[in-house]
Amino acid sequence: MVNTQKTSLAGPSPSLNTVGLMKKLVRPGLPAASPLKDNHSNLKEAALAVQQIRLSVQKELEMARKTRADAQRYQQETATKARSEAQQLILHARLATQREIEELIRQSSEEIQKLLADIRVIRITAQEELAAQRKFTDAAKITSLSMNIQDEIERPDRKKGKQLVGANS
């Protein structure tokens, strides 16, 4: 009797199949019809079982290699995708930062222009105030000079008047 059991992918592992096949091959306590014929058929069955185990192990090895290759390919794809996403994230962050910087520069420029306009108004107001103070000073000087001149004009008349008063007495 030849055992032609095939190992399925979902079935037990090859090592379990090996133990099961070996137990089937060695059946203690069964009477042997002819020891030579029994040994020969046992050897054939064992050879077939070993060959099946070997094929099963080779299939498992090939599947493991394929799984490993798939895992390495997936790892590379994932690493490439992660680098790409990281670069995109950095680029977006740089662009957002650049926009914020430009906005801050624009706002600062507007505030500086407003301050400059206020300073111009203050400077013009101060210049007008200074000009008004100069006019007041000039007016005060003219008033003072006018009063001095008027006093000078009145003094000679007083002196004459005093001299006339003194001559009449």
Secondary structure, 3 states (H helix, E strand, C coil): CCCCCCCCCCCCCHHHHHHHHHHHHCCCCCCCCCHHHHHHHHHHHHHHHHHHHHHHHHHHHHHHHHHHHHHHHHHHHHHHHHHHHHHHHHHHHHHHHHHHHHHHHHHHHHHHHHHHHHHHHHHHHHHHHHHHHHHHHHHHHHHHHHHHHHHHHHHHHHHHHHHHHHHHC
